Amino acid sequence: MTTMPIVAHKAEQLADNAPHILVVDDDFRIRDLLSRYLQENGFRVTPTADAAAARAAMRGLTFDLIILDVMMPGESGISLARDLKNCSTVPICMLTARAESGDRIEGLEIGVEDYVTKPFEPRELLLRLKNILRRGTVPSTPRDEVKMGDFTFSIGRGELNRGAESIKLTERERDLLRQFAQRPGLPVARHELAPDESTGSERAIDVQINRLRRKIETDPSNPVYLQTVRGKGYILYTD
């Protein structure tokens, strides 16, 4: 089971326009820890234990996003998600202890926005949720820079900085990071990143991605920001 930080001090007052998240999970510990962690990061949270309670909550409240467990007593998360996608535009992030690709594919096929497997890294989940919410908003002007923890990348200038420190990039690394930064939170296929469609070229992309990770990730072997999307390519999560 994932471990989440519990802060002892009293949570700050949330803004009236803070995003409201519905958490649906039959595991009390997960519900409690998720609720605390999300509230500490500026979200309003309504926790529920099953699909019936979630439906009741949605009849009286409006939510900006739903975190939905797959395996629950009674109606499954997949069944609830399928029904909600037929009558609602609220984005859904599936959460499950299962790692089989079939479960992930089934969830994505019915239109859920993202899929996270337990145990998960809380900060990664937070980044995924922020990116889901960001996709539903249209910025007034295109973003010129993206932030990844301590790092800031200027899309126009192609400059990567960690605070006041400039991080040297090769031309290829700059091009790759620019492609990701222009589509944060969205998968980018290997063939889109490769200069040609040869297998060797796509394999070279994997090597270049690993080099780029060493420059923007605290732990390149367990990346938080620049992640692999199995069977698709790569995705950049930003703050």
C-alpha positions in Angstrom: 0.0 0.0 0.0 1.2 3.5 -0.8 2.5 5.7 2.0 1.3 9.3 2.1 2.6 12.1 4.3 0.3 13.1 7.1 0.7 16.7 8.3 -0.1 17.3 11.9 -0.9 21.0 11.6 -4.4 22.2 10.8 -5.2 22.5 7.1 -5.4 26.0 5.7 -8.7 27.4 4.7 -9.4 26.4 1.1 -10.4 28.9 -1.5 -14.0 29.0 -2.6 -13.0 28.1 -6.2 -10.8 25.2 -5.1 -11.4 22.2 -7.4 -13.8 19.7 -5.8 -12.7 16.0 -6.1 -14.9 13.0 -5.4 -12.9 10.0 -4.0 -14.6 6.6 -4.4 -12.7 3.8 -2.7 -13.9 1.0 -0.3 -10.6 1.1 1.6 -11.0 3.5 4.5 -7.2 4.0 4.8 -6.9 5.0 1.2 -9.9 7.4 1.4 -8.5 9.0 4.5 -5.0 9.5 3.3 -6.1 10.7 -0.1 -8.5 13.2 1.4 -5.8 14.6 3.7 -3.2 14.8 1.0 -5.4 16.4 -1.5 -6.8 18.9 1.0 -3.3 19.9 2.0 -2.6 20.6 -1.7 -5.5 22.9 -2.2 -8.4 20.6 -3.2 -11.9 20.2 -1.7 -12.6 16.5 -1.2 -15.7 14.4 -0.7 -14.8 10.7 0.2 -17.3 7.9 -0.5 -17.0 4.1 0.1 -18.8 2.7 -2.9 -20.7 3.5 -6.1 -24.1 3.9 -4.4 -22.6 6.6 -2.0 -20.9 8.3 -5.0 -24.1 8.5 -6.9 -25.8 10.0 -3.9 -23.1 12.6 -3.5 -23.3 13.6 -7.1 -27.0 14.2 -6.8 -26.3 17.0 -4.3 -22.9 18.3 -5.2 -20.9 19.3 -8.3 -17.4 17.8 -8.8 -14.5 18.8 -11.0 -12.9 15.3 -11.0 -13.5 11.8 -9.7 -10.9 9.4 -8.4 -12.5 6.0 -8.8 -11.4 2.6 -7.5 -12.0 -0.4 -9.8 -12.6 -3.2 -7.3 -15.4 -2.3 -4.9 -18.2 -4.3 -3.2 -21.5 -4.0 -5.2 -21.2 -2.0 -8.4 -17.6 -2.0 -9.8 -15.8 1.2 -10.6 -15.7 0.2 -14.3 -19.5 -0.1 -14.3 -19.9 3.3 -12.6 -17.4 5.0 -14.9 -19.2 3.6 -18.0 -22.5 4.9 -16.7 -21.1 8.3 -15.8 -19.4 8.7 -19.2 -22.9 8.4 -20.8 -24.4 11.3 -18.8 -21.6 13.4 -17.4 -18.5 15.3 -18.6 -16.7 15.1 -15.2 -13.2 13.6 -15.8 -12.3 10.3 -14.1 -9.0 9.0 -12.9 -9.2 5.2 -12.2 -7.4 3.8 -9.2 -6.8 0.1 -8.7 -4.5 -2.5 -7.2 -4.6 -4.5 -10.4 -1.7 -4.2 -12.7 -3.1 -6.2 -15.7 -3.1 -4.2 -18.9 -6.6 -5.5 -19.7 -8.1 -3.5 -16.8 -6.3 -0.4 -17.9 -7.4 -0.8 -21.5 -11.0 -1.4 -20.5 -11.0 1.8 -18.4 -9.5 3.9 -21.2 -11.8 2.4 -23.8 -14.9 3.7 -21.9 -13.3 7.2 -21.9 -11.7 7.7 -18.5 -9.0 10.3 -18.6 -6.2 8.5 -16.7 -5.4 5.3 -14.9 -3.2 4.9 -11.8 -2.1 1.5 -10.3 -1.7 1.0 -6.6 0.7 1.4 -4.9 1.3 4.9 -6.3 3.5 7.9 -5.6 1.3 10.6 -4.1 3.2 13.4 -6.0 2.8 11.6 -9.3 -1.0 11.2 -8.7 -1.2 14.9 -7.8 0.6 15.8 -11.1 -1.8 13.6 -13.0 -4.8 15.2 -11.4 -3.6 18.7 -12.1 -3.0 17.8 -15.8 -6.4 16.3 -16.1 -8.0 19.5 -14.7 -5.7 21.7 -16.9 -6.9 19.9 -20.1 -10.4 21.0 -19.3 -9.5 24.7 -19.2 -8.5 26.9 -22.2 -5.6 29.3 -21.3 -6.1 32.9 -22.4 -2.6 32.9 -23.9 -0.2 30.0 -24.8 2.1 29.0 -22.0 5.7 30.1 -22.7 7.2 28.0 -19.9 6.5 24.9 -17.9 7.6 23.9 -14.4 8.8 20.5 -13.2 9.6 20.7 -9.5 12.7 22.9 -9.2 13.1 23.1 -13.0 11.7 25.6 -15.4 11.8 25.2 -19.2 11.2 28.2 -21.5 9.6 26.8 -24.6 10.4 29.9 -26.7 14.0 30.2 -25.7 14.6 26.5 -25.2 16.3 27.2 -21.9 16.2 24.8 -18.9 16.9 26.3 -15.5 17.0 25.0 -11.9 16.5 28.2 -9.9 19.3 30.5 -11.1 21.3 27.7 -12.5 21.3 27.1 -16.2 21.2 23.4 -17.2 23.0 22.7 -20.5 20.9 20.9 -23.1 22.0 19.4 -26.4 20.0 20.5 -29.5 18.2 17.2 -29.6 17.4 17.3 -25.9 16.1 20.9 -26.4 13.9 19.8 -29.3 12.5 16.8 -27.3 11.7 18.8 -24.3 10.0 21.5 -26.4 7.8 18.9 -28.0 6.7 17.6 -24.6 6.3 21.0 -23.1 3.9 22.1 -25.9 1.7 19.1 -25.0 1.9 18.6 -21.2 -0.1 15.8 -19.8 -0.6 14.2 -23.2 1.2 11.1 -24.6 3.6 11.7 -27.5 4.3 8.7 -29.7 7.9 7.6 -30.4 7.4 8.0 -34.1 6.5 11.7 -33.5 9.7 12.2 -31.6 12.0 10.3 -34.1 13.4 12.3 -37.1 12.5 9.3 -39.3 10.4 6.2 -39.0 13.2 3.6 -38.8 13.2 1.2 -35.8 16.8 2.3 -35.0 15.7 5.9 -34.8 12.9 5.1 -32.4 15.4 3.1 -30.2 17.7 6.1 -30.3 14.8 8.1 -28.8 14.7 5.9 -25.8 18.4 6.6 -25.2 17.9 10.3 -25.5 14.9 10.2 -23.2 17.1 8.5 -20.5 19.7 11.3 -20.9 17.0 13.9 -20.6 15.6 12.3 -17.5 19.0 12.5 -15.8 18.8 16.3 -16.2 15.2 16.9 -14.9 14.4 13.9 -12.6 15.6 13.5 -9.0 15.6 9.7 -9.5 15.9 9.0 -13.3 15.2 5.3 -12.7 11.8 6.2 -11.2 10.7 9.3 -13.1 7.9 11.5 -11.8 7.7 14.0 -14.7 8.9 12.4 -17.9 7.2 9.0 -17.9 6.9 6.1 -20.3 3.4 5.3 -21.7 3.6 1.6 -22.5 2.9 0.9 -26.2 2.5 4.6 -27.0 5.6 6.6 -26.2 6.2 9.2 -23.5 4.3 11.9 -21.5 5.5 14.9 -19.6 3.7 15.9 -16.4 4.2 19.5 -15.2 3.4 21.4 -12.1 
